[in-house]
Amino acid sequence: MKNDLKAAQEVVELITGGWRAQCVYTAAKLDIPTLVDSGCATDEELAAATGSEVDGIHRLMRLLVALRVFEGDGTTGYRNTAVSALLKDAPNSLRDMCLLYGEEFYTAWAFAKESITTVTAGFEIAFGEPLYQHLGQNSELSERFQLAMKAGNLFFDYVPDAIDLAGRTFVDVGAGPGQLTAAILGAVPDARAKVLDRPHVIEVARENLAASVGLDRVELVGGDMVEEVPAGGDVYFLCRVLAGWSDEAVVRVFSNCAKAMSGPDARLVILDRVVVDEHPTVLPSMWDLHLLMTNGGRHRSLADYTTLLERAGFAVERVAELPAETTAIVAAR
């Protein structure tokens, strides 16, 4: 019996996805997009600039041209596409994300079977310690991780369109490098922010915010969201910070926000991907497994969040969809 050719092609594309990812990673690691942008564009020029064999560069670039990551050829020269332009060594590129995903996270995914069958973080199996402990011992990797998370937050600029923040004080709980705060303050001139994260992360946020929107409308607070959050906020944002925490810890965070809110008109806003079991889509489902591979966490469903919010005295008021299949869950007391 002959195989279904279309299905067979889909299988081949699925099982070779890792090869494609590693080729893109290799181009980013060798900084080929930056070199091409500077005019170093033939096989021979790229090989010389990267310390590589010409044959290896030629074969790599041939595939990446076929994948539409680059254009051109090795003789007349390659050109960046919109895709490879995002991998240049430049501010706001996706290069750091590509390097992290192609190295440490790729290694973690090599233990997918063990991780899935035991519900244990693949990263911990691979490296012998949890992700955040590992990051705490490697400052260069920690910085790359923060930059990768920053690059992946493609929906931040759309948050002020979904949530009215004019004249209001918002609290960015677990703010990381402060990118969400910067996007909101840049778009809403009369908004003010309180930014909470662990003390060593707050210093990163301080530097980033000072360089982008300034600190005149920002109060920076070092602390632990499970213990306490800054008081007096009109809107409390929890952006991509709950996936690695237990239900009990998440309810404590919600309760802390409820106690700290400015009044009955204040709102809690969760910004995250949510998973669905009926007609699931790829990004939330894939990132749910990625969380298992990296820190043992998980994405929750809207029903999960509704239940946890109710335990802390909140009710879901509305749900708004943002780019990159991200959901804003707005809750009121």
N, C-alpha and C positions, 0 to 999 in steps of 0.2 A: 504494500500500500504506500502511495506517495504521500509525503508530508505536505501539510498546508504551507505553501511557500511564503505567504504573507506572515503567518504566525512564526515560521522559522526565522524570517528576517527580523521580526520584532524580538525574538529570543536573542539573536546575535547582537542586536543593538543594545539590549539590556545588559547582557553579560560582558560586553566590551566597554561599558560606560566608564569603568575604572581606568582603562587604558587612555581614553580620551582625556579624562580628568588629569592624569599624570603627565600627559603631553602639554596641556595648558599650564600645569604647575611648573614643568621644566622650562617652558618659555619665560614664565614670570621669574623663576629663580635665576635664570641666566640674564634676566633684564632685557630680553630681546625687544619688547615693545618700545622701551626707552631708546635703545640703540637704533632701531628702525626710524624712530622719530627724529633722531639726530643726523640721519643720513647714512648710517652704517647699515646697508641694506642687502648686500649680496651674500651668497653662501660663504664665499671666501672672507669677506669683511666680518661677518658675524662670527665665523669660526675663530678668526684671529682675535677678535675683541673678547670672546668668551673662553679662550683657551681650549677650544673643542676641535675635533676632527671635522673636516668639511663634509665628509659623507654622512656623519651623524646629524649635523645641522640641516643638510639638504633633505634627509628623510623625515626629520621632525617637521620642518617647515612645509614639506609637500602635504603631509596629513593636515596640518593646521590651515593651509590654504583650502584644502578640500572641505574642512569643517567651517570655512568662512571666518576663521579667526583672523587671518591675514589675507591680503591680496597680492598678486604679482608672482614673480618667480625668482629663483636664485641667481639668474644671470643678469637680468635687467634691474632687479631689485624688488624687495618686498615693500608693501605699504600697510600701515595699520588700518584696521576697520574700526567701527564704533566699539566692537567687543575688545579687541586688543588694546585700544586706547585707554580702556578702563584698567588695564594691567600695568600701565607705566608707573615708574617710581616717582609719584607726584602726589600732592595733597588731594585727599578725598577720592583716591583711586581704590580699586578692590585688590590691589597687589598683596597687602598684608593678609587679607582673608584667604587669598589663593595659596599663599605660602603656608599658613597655619593649617588649612584644610588638606594641603598636599603632603604635609610632614606629620605632625603629631596626631591630627585627627584621622588622617589616612591610616596611620599605624593602629589607632584605636579601633577603627572599622574592620581591621584584619581579624579581630576577635568577635565579629558579629554573632557567629553561632553560639559561642560561649556566653556572650552578653545576653542574647535573647533567651536562651534556654535557662539561664540562672537569674535573669533580671539583675545583673551586676554590670556596673559601668565598664565598658570596653577599655576605656582609658586606664582605669585602675588595674585591670588585668594586664594590660600592655606595659605599664610603667611602674607598677607596684605601689602606687600611692594615688590618692584622689587628685582630680584635676586642679582644684584650687590650692591644695598643698603644694603640688608641683609648680604651679605658677608663682607661689610665694617664695620659692627657692631659686627662681630664674627670672631676673628682672627684664632681660631682653625678650624672653618669651611672654612675660606678663604684659609688656608694652605692646607686643604684636597682637596679643589676644584682645586688648582694649581697642586697638586700632581696627582690628577685624570686626569686632562688635559694632564699632562706630560706623564702619563702611556698610554693614548689613542693615542698618536702620533706614531703609529707603523711604519709609512712610512718615518720618518725623515732620517734614515740611507741611504735611497735610493735616496734622493734628489741630492747629488753630482754626481750620475750616470746619472741623467736626465738633469742637468744644469752644463755647464762648468764654474767652478769657480777658476780655476788655475790662481794664480797671480792677482786675482781680489778683489776689495773691495765690499762687499755686505752689504745691510742695512736690518736688521730684524725689520720690522715695526710692532709694537704691539707684541713684542717678548715674553711676559709672563716670565716664569722662565728661558728662554734662551736655551731651549733644542735644538731647530733647529740650533741655532748658534753653540752650542757645537758639534753637530753631523757634521756640515760642517767643522769647524775648525779642528776637530779631523781627518777628512778624507782628507783634502786639506791643506798641511803644509804651503803653501805660500799665502793662502787667508787671508784677513783681514775683520773685521766686525765692523759695527756701529749698536748699539742696542738701539731701542726706545721703551719706554712704560711709563706709568704713574710713577711718582717719587717713590711711595711706592713699585711698582712692580719691578722697576729697581734695588732696593736694594736686592730683592730676586734673580734677575738674576745675580747681581754682586757676591753674595755668591756662587751660583751654578756654574758659569763659573770659578771663582777662584779655586774652588775645582776640576773641571773637566779638563779644557784645559788651565787655566791660563788667565791672563788679558793683556798679552803683545801685543796681536793682536786685542784687543777689545777697542772700544770707547763706553762708556755708556752714554745715553742721556735721561733725564727725560722730558716728554712732551706729547702733544696730537696730534695724527696723523691727525686729522681733521684740525688742525691749521697749522702744519709745520712738515716736516720730515728732517732728517740730509742730508746735501748736499754732493755731490761728490761721490756717489755710482755708481758702474758699474752694479749692480743687486739689485733691490728692491723687497724683499719678503713680501707678504701679506699672512700670513699663518693662516687660520681659524680665521680671525679677522673681517670679513665683514658681517657676517650673521645677526648680531643684529642692523645693521645700515640702515638708509633709503637710497634710490637711490641717493638722492641729497648729502648726506654725503659721500657716496662711491665715487661719481664723484669728490668731493673736495679732497678726499684722493689721487685718481689717479692724479689729477691736481697738487697736492703738490709734488708727486713723479716726475712728468714730469719736473717741475721747478727745482728740486734738482739734477737731473741726471747729471752724469759726462760728457756726450756727446751723439752723435747720435748712438753710438754702445751700449749704456746702455739699459737694458731691465727691464721690470716689470714682476714679476712672481707671479701669484695667486695660492696658494695651498689650495684646498678645495674639498669637495664633490659637484658634480653638479647633479641636478635632471633632469630627462627626463620624458616626459609624454607618449611616445610610448615605449612599452616594458620596464617599469621601473624595477629597481632592489631594493632589500630590504634595504640595508644599507643607501643609500642616502635618500630614501623616509622616512625611519624610523627616521633618524637623523633630517630631515626637520621638522617632527612633534615634535620631542624632543626639538628642538629649540623653537618652539611655546610654549611648556609646560614650559620651563625654563625661557626664557628671551623675549618671543614674537617675536623672529627672524625667519629667514627662509633661506633655501638654494636656490640658484639661478641656472638657466639653463645656458648652454654655450651661448645661444642666448642672455640671459639677460646680462651676463658679456660682450659679444661683443658690445652690444648697449651702455652700460655704459662706456666702454673703449673708444669707438669712440667719445663719448661726451667730453672726456678729451684729445682727440687728439692721441689716441693709435689705433693700429690695431693688431689683434691677428696674431702672426707669426706662432705658432705651438702649439699643445696640446700633452701632454705626460701623460700616465697613470702610477700611482704609486700604491703600495699595499694598501689594505683596501679600495678599490674603491675610491681612492683619485686622483684628476686630477690636473696636473700642466698646467696652461694657461700662455704661454709666449707671451708678448706683446711688440711691438716696436713703437717708435714714428715716 
